[in-house]
Amino acid sequence: MPMCRMPIPVEISRMPCAYKILEDKYVVAKKYFGRVTTKCVLNLIDAIEEDPKFREGMMEFDDLCDVVNLDISATDISHFADLMTGFSLRKRSPTRKAVYAPHGAGRAAAFGFQKLVEGFETLEVGVFATMHEAIDFLRVDDASEFRALDSADFQIN
């Protein structure tokens, strides 16, 4: 499988989960690459929630473009869906989560996650084959900041 051009570049040699809080956009951008495990995702969620820049109700942008091996069970994906719906219930407005997953196991898992949260009024999840579509889904005015991110911008978990 060819690697896609990383819209949010990170160092592949590091841990497979990274994030950047775009405060002015009210978005948490997350990048997953290489072999991604349940532990990686849980650690990432903890790190984001502990970040002083994080605000309840922020939208999410997940980049799964460079996931090579998704070592997460269907049961764990279901647990993540329960966790996300719980988070979204704490907020007064719907949470929007855009997943950029153009191919592979990451795309299949994203569609599975999306199906699990269907019908929850407080959580809107979109799965997209292009970064442009994913950013449009978040209704962000200026997407240039997404495209300009580099590895120095990310908190590596």
N, C-alpha and C positions, 0 to 999 in steps of 0.2 A: 504494500500500500504506500503510495507516495505521501510524503509529509506535505501538508499544506503550508502556505506562507503564513507565518505566525503574525496575526494582527496585533497580538500583545506579546512581544518577545520576552522570553525569560531564559535563564541559563538551564539547559536540559540536564546538566550534571547535578543540579540541586534537587531538593525534595520536589515531588510532583504536584504540589499545590501551592499557589501563590495568590495574593490579592492586592488590590489597590483601592483605596477609598477616594472617590472623586467627589469631594464635599460639595463643590459648586454645582454638580449635576445631580446630587443626591443619589449616587449609584455606588454599589460595591462591585468592582470588576474582579472576577476570579479567573485564573488560568490553571488548567489541569493539563499535565503532559506526562508521557512515559507510562509507567505502571502506577495506577491510582488505586488505593485501598480504602476500605471503610475507615480505618484509623486516620488516614490522611485527611479525609473529608471532615471527620469529627474534630480533629485538631484544628483544621482551618476555621470551622464554625466557632470554636472556642476563641481562637486568636482574634477573629473579627469582632466578636461580641466584647472582648476586652480592650479593643482599640479605642482610645479616647475620641477619635474622629467619627466613630460609628454612631449613627442615630437610628433609633427605632423607626421603621417604615421606609428605609432606603430601598430603592429598586436594586435588582441584581442582574448582572451580566456574566454569564458563565461561558467560557471559551473551552470547548472540548476538542478543538481542532487537532491537537497533537497527542491525544490519548492513544497509547499503543496497546495497553492491556488494562482493562477495567476489571479489577479483582474485587468486585462488590456483588454480593448475592441479590437475588430478587427480593428476598426478605428484607435485606438492609435498604434497598431502594424504597420498599414500602415504609420502612421506619423513617427514612428521610422525608418521605411525603407526609407522614404524620407529624413530624417535627416542623416542617415548613408550614403546614396548615395551622398548627398550634401557634407558631410565631405570627402568622398573618392575622389570627383572631385577636391578638393583643393590640392591633393597630386600628385606627378609625377609618382608614381608606384601604382599598385593595392594594396588595403587593403585586408588582409586576416583575416577573423573572424571565429574562430572555436567554435562551440557550443557543449558542452558536455551535452546531454539531453537524458538519457537512458529510460525515461518513463514519463507518465502523461501529464498534461496540458503544462508543459514547453516544452516537445518534440513537441507536436502539434503546439504550438505557434512558435517554432523555425523553423519548416518546413514551416509554413505560411509566416514567415519573409523571409526565403530563397527563396520561390517562388516569393515574391514581388520584390526582388532585382535581380532575374535572368536576364541575358542579359546585366547587367552593367559591362563593361570591367574594371572599376576601383574598383570593389568590388567583392571579392570571399567569399562566405559564405558556410561553411560545417557544417552539423548537424551529430553528432556521438553518438553511444550508449556506447562507451568506451572512457575513458580519453586518453588512448594510441593512438587511432585513431585520436582524436582531436589534440593532440600534434604533431603527425606526419604530419597532414595537415598544421600546421604552419611552418614545416621544421626547427624546433629548434634542434640544434646540441645535446645538453645535456638536457634531460628532468628532471633530478634529482631535480632541483630547484623547479619545479612544485609540485613534490611529497613531498618535504620537508617543504613546507609552513605550518605555523601554525597561529592561531588566532592573535598572536602578530605582525605578518607581515602585517596585513591588516589595511587599513584605513576604519573604520566603518562609514557608511553614514546613 
